[in-house]
Amino acid sequence: MENHHFVSFDIETTGLNPLDHRIIEIGAVKFTLGQGIIDTFSSFVAYDGVIPKGVIKIHGITSEMLIGAPPIGQILEQFVEFIGEGGLIAHNASFDASFIGYQLGHHQLEYPKNQIFDTLLLSRKLLPTAKSHSLSNLKKQFNILVDKEHRALDDAKAAMELFNILIKDWTRPSVKYLSNLIQMNPPVHFYEFTLASFNKHQEKVKSINQAIEKKDKLLISYSDKQKHQSERFVLPSAILLNNGYLYLVGYCLLRQEERRFRLDRITHIETQPGASAWMLYK
């Protein structure tokens, strides 16, 4: 196990939705448990749009910092070459994998077959009493020190350190660590986030984004896990990606609470003026 190669990686983006938002930084760390860091990869990514001020407050990356950066297609080719065929590590892996997977498809690049292990899911299973499983909180809990918060390379290094801490009991020769890892943390793959899988929701995403911008309410027909169909008004606030699924996040007027609705279970969606309803929500 000490000589097994892993690559921990992280991205910074212009938002939460891979259909509408873009990768603006990628960072990765190649390491083994025995040797530590072997090599690093880090690059800004060209972007000609406007980065929202709220997003800049999180990672500190401005449009000026991206001037002269390589295009995403070129960076992804370099990234795929860097990661090789080893296991990958990421915190909230489905988020990073979805953005990279979508862009790989958009640029007609081959999907790497690497297994991606999620330190977020792993920490939830191994640290059930932790107050929060965010990378920021776990860095504080385990005194993981990095130079910059919410920057790709530093967060990749932090995920690497967290991974080493979480699996430290599996490093004994008698322990089949890969079997443990896969059992505790079923991996995701870039090819789970194909262009087609996202494009089928493009019209729904467009309707939701327009409703959020105009503060309109949505009337949706929704099929739950038991295939029960219902109609409800929702005041949308965001589109969220979680474990490979896109969700509509908003205030459900039927249940009178904040809810999430999987886009693939929304069978019909229409926008209705809802400024007065938003006053209730505010």
N, C-alpha and C positions, 0 to 999 in steps of 0.2 A: 504493500500500500504506500510505503514511503516514497516509492519511485513513480507512482501513478500520476500522470499529468492531468491537471484540471485547468480550466480558464474561468475566472470570475469576471463578469462584465456588467456594465450599467450604461444606460442612456439618459440623456436629458432631452426634453421635447418642448414644443410650443403649447402643449395642452394634453388632454387625456384621451382623445379620440384618434386612433390611427388613420381613420378615413379623412379627417379634416385637418389634423395637426401633423407636425413634422419633427423628425429627429434633428437636433442641432449639435449634439455632441455624443461621441461614443468613447468609452474607456474600457480597457480589459487588462487583466493580470494573469499571466501564465505561471503556474506554480506546482510544486509537489509538496507533500507534507514533510518530506525529509530535507529538501533543499531550500524550501521557501520560494520566494519570487525568482523566476528565471528570466522573464521578459515582460514588457508592458507595451500596450498599444493605446494611443490617445489622439483624438482629432476632433476639431470642430467640423461642422457640416454646413455647406452653403445653404442660405435661406434668404429669399428676397421679399418675404412678407414682413408684417409687423408683429413683433413678439409682445403679447399683452403685458401690461405693467404688473399685474398680479403674478404672472409667471416669472417675470424678471426678479421679483422680490424673493422667489423661492431659490432659484439657482444663480442669479446674478449675471446671466449671459445676456448681452445686449446685441442688437443688430450690428453695431459697429465692430464687435469682436469677431463677427463671422465674415467680414469682408476678406475676400481672397481665399476662403476655405474651399476645399475640394467638394464636388457634387456628391450626393448620397450614393449614387451607383458606384463611383470609384472607391469610396470609403468602404462600402459593403464588400466589394471584391477583396480589398486589403484585409478586412476584418475576418472574412471566411478563410482566407489563407492563414491568418494568424492563429485562429482557434484550432485548426487541424481537425483531428478526429476524436479528441479527448472529451471527457465529461465537462459540462458547463455548469456554472453556478451563478445564480442571480437572486436578488431579494424582490419578491413579488414578480416571479419569472414570467407569468403570462402577460404582464404589461409590456416588458421589454421585448419578449418574443413576438408579441402581436405587431408592434411597430416595425420590427426588423422583418418579420415574415411578410407583412403587407408590402413593404418596400422592395423586398426580394422579388415578389411576384410582379410588382409594378414595373420593375426594370428587367424582367424576364431573366433573372439569375436563378441558378440551381439552388434548391433548398438543402442546406447541410442536414445531415441525419443525426447530429449530436444529441445526446440526452441532456436535458436542462433540468437541474435540480434546484428547488426553490427553498432558500433559507427561511423565508417567511413561513411556509407550511411546516418545515422541519422544526422551527422554533416553537410553533403552536403545539406540536406533539410532544416535544422534549421539555418545554418550559411552560406547562399549562397554567402556572400561577403568576406568570409575568403580567404586569399591569397593561403593557402594550407590547406588541410584537413589531412595531415599526423599526426600521433600521436605526433611526435617530435614538430611540429609547434603548435599544439593545446595545448600541455603542456606549451609551452612558452606563448601562448596567455592568458591562464587562470591561469598561475602561479602554475601549478601542479608540485610539487617537488617530485622527486624519487631519490634513492641512485645511481642506475646504469642505464645508457641508453642502450636500446636494450638487456635487460636481462628479462627472462620470467616473474618472479614474480613481478619485478618492473613495467614492461609494463602492466601486468594484473592489478596492483594497479592503474596505470595511467588511463587505460581504465575504471575502476570502477569510479574514480573521474570524468572523462569526462562524463560518463553516468549520474551520479548524477547531474552534471551541466546542461546537455542538457534537462533533463526531470523535472527540478525543478518546472516548471509551471504546471506540471501534478500531483503534490502531494496533491492538495487540495481534500478534501473528495468528492466534487461534480464531479470531473473529472474521467472518466473511462480510467485510464492510460493504461491498457493492450490493450484496443481497439485502443487507439491513437498510441501506440507503434507498434502494428501489422499493422495498416493502413499506418503509416509513414515509417515503416521499416519491410517489409515482411521477416520473419525469414528464415534462412537456417537450414538444419539438417545434422547430420553426415551421415545418410543413403543416402543422395543425392550423396555421393562420394564413391560409392561402388568399390570394386576391379575390377569388370567386366567393369564398366564405364571407368576406366583408362586403363585396359589391352587391350581394343579394339584399343587403339591408340599406343600400345607399339612399333610396327614396324615403325610407322611414327616418334615417338620420337627418336628411335635409329638412323634413317636416318638423322634427323635434328641435333642431337648431333654430329654425325660423320662429317657432313658437317661443323659445327661450328668449330670443332677441326682442320680439315684439310683446312679450309678457302675455301671450295668448294661452288659453287652456286647450288641452287635447281631449278629444273623445276617443277612447280606445276600446276595441273588443279584445279580450284577453282570455287565453286558454291556460288554466293552471296545471299543476302536475297531474291532477286527476282527470284532466281533459274537460273540466267544467268551464263553460264559456260564460263570460260576464262583460257587461259594458260599464264604463266608469269614466268620469272626468278626472283628469290629472293636470296639475300645475307643474310643468316640467322645470327642472333646475339643472340637469346635467345628463350627459351620456357617460356611462362608466363601463370599463372593461374589467371583467373578473373571471379568472379561470377559463379563458377562451370564449366567454360569452359577452355580448354587448347588452347593457341594461339601460333602460330609461329610468332615471331617478327623478322623483317628484312627489308632491303632496297629493295624495289620493283623497278626493272629496267624498268618495263612498265610505272609506274606512276612517277618514279624518285623521290621517297620520302620514308621515313620510314613508314611501314604499319604493321598491325596485321592481321593474318589470322586464323580463328577458325579451329582447327584440324578436327573437324567433318564435315567441309565443303570442306576439301581438298580431292578430289576424286582420285587423282594420284600424286605421288611424286617420283622424281628420282634425283640422285646426278650427277653433271657434274663438271669436274675440272674448277675452277674459280679464280685462283690466280690473273690473269690479271684484271678480273672484280673487285676484291677487291681493287686493286690499285686505281680504280676510286672512290670507296667508301671512302677510307682512305683520 
